Amino acid sequence: MRFPIVCIGLLLQAFSGFTQSPAIYDVVIHEIMVKPAPPLGLPPYEYIELKNISTAPVQLKDWRLAINKREVILPAYLLQPDSLLLLCATAGVSSYQIPNIRGIDRFPALADDSALVVLYDAHRRVMHAIDYDAHWYGTSSPKGGISLEMINDALPCSGKINWTASTAAAGGTPGNPNAVAASLPDNTRPDLSYATITDSLHVLLGFSKTLDSALAADPTHYHFNNGLQVAACRVLPPLFRNVVLLLSVPLSPGEIYTLTTTTLTDCMGESSGLHTSLYIGIPQRPEKQEVVINEVLFDPAPGSPEFIELYNGSQKVIELASLRLCNRKADGSLGAWKILSNTGRLLMPGQPLALTTDATALCGAYPHAQPENIQTVGSLPSMPATEGTIVLLRTDSTLLDELHYTSRLHFPLARELQGVSLERLSYANPTEDINNWHSAATAAGNATPGAINSQRWPDAGDSLSIVLAPGVFSPNQDGIDDWARLSWQLPGPGYVGNIVIYDIQGRPVKWLARNFLLGNNGYLQWDGKNENAVILPSGIYIFLIEIFNLAGQVKRCKRTVVMARKLN
């Protein structure tokens, strides 16, 4: 009697644990308990939950779980499709009272602050990896007794955006569906973030998220501007966010190269069409005032992290790993040195780079932030909210720059200082000059991490320009001239604006800005609504604009716009 092939396969699975070779992300890390104490309602044990998101059973025998540098071998367990398995210390198994659990002798500890967790199959292929830190909880420290849960298991390589603190009353859902499960979209893309020169023949690239490793290993996706060829490349496990390029000929000292990537995708097949190129060059040692402190946020609003922004004002390529930050204590001694990069990220001539403990939160708080110029660091020097001193050094202790900040450096007419950064006005003027610092413009969102400073001198020239366009706008949300935009260019920093909109009868209908701190340039938009958010009738409207600064300079002018409404 001959059995059909399908029947033979089912019998092998049932009696011998036979499974097909799994693909990457078939089994994922689905939930982790980092800090079980103080417990809310779960046993006081760390755990890691796995989920089979494929359509076939997976045998976990001889698979490995690595937490930082400690590895353990998993026991035999046939994990069925859409099923969960909880892993914890052997002593904790009986406390959970669930069938889908296995104990691990010498279960490796999950660090509270951060850790790299990797799941390998029996052939030591990476199946899934996450590099969590405390900010995945949405706070600066992990919440005791509350697990981290994956939100959407269809996005296994989306990292932080796909994880959050469990909302379960007990603090987690070990062995059961995640409480936070939802159809979360992922609009992020695998942007090219930075490059490091390992040596003259090797370049290390860093991307913002996990790549399709097979695609990224093809040298034809990397191009240099001057004909320099990539001989080979290697995508580094376990996170697959870094690629090492082997060049056909060595890089030349003092030369700047442009590197462009093409059609690289993340593990879900999405490509980046925005940040796909950057400049590289062999790094040189910076001297005093060649890298300066450019912007600081020392009194952040709730939910927003602090940041320190550096600026490379030299013609050199500078390696971030050669720099350190610290604070100067009241007795004049230096505080603990902070490492800025473990990757050798490059700071190019004319580039600003903001350093923060949570780049995602910083970008969410400030709309003008430039993510490609923001570096996440483990910690920043202590920055009291009223006064302190920040020191920038080389690793050999050479002092490069020093800023003694105080809240008194802020704009005197500013009513709210929390969440407002201090910006450097001139790279040429000394850091210690108190007149070289100014509050970031309200019009720029109160801070510009990674972007050109909103307040500066004298980049904008000595002219003043105020433009209202288009001459006719129609706020009907058809995508064509839906807004009236008032834009300006000012001769320097420190200008305040009051902007009132009047109808043709001379009645004020909208305060567009009231004691609004303007930047060197910027814009405000009007959607045709009054103070009560009610759309106004068609007609002519007049913008009365008053701009002044503390030196007594005042500019008053009017601009006119026509609002058209489509007739029914």
Secondary structure, 3 states (H helix, E strand, C coil): CCCCHHHHHHHHHHHHCCCCCCCCCCEEEEEEECCCCCCCCCCCCCEEEEEECCCCCEECCCCEEEECCEEEECCCCEECCCCEEEEEEHHHHHHHCCCCEEEECCCCCCCCCEEEEEEECCCCCEEEEEEEEHHHHCCCCCCCCCCEEECCCCCCCCHHHHEEECCCCCCCCCCCCCCCCCCCCCCCCCCEEEEEEEECCEEEEEECCCECHHHHCCHHHEEECCCCCEEEEEEECCCCCEEEEEECCCCCCCCCEEEEECCCEECCCCECCCCCEEEECCCCCCCCCCEEEEEEECCCCCCCCCEEEEEECCCCCEEHHHEEEEEECCCCCECCCEECCCCCCEECCCCEEEEECCHHHHHHHCCCCCHHHEEECCCCCCCCCCEEEEEEEECCCCEEEEEEEEHHHCCCCCCCCCCCCEEECCCCCCCCCHHHEEECCHHHCCCCCCCCCCCCCCCCCCCCEEEEECCEECCCCCCCCCCEEEEEECCCCCCEEEEEEEECCCCEEEEEEEEEECCCEEEEEECCECCCCCECCCEEEEEEEEEECCCCCEEEEEEEEEECCCCC
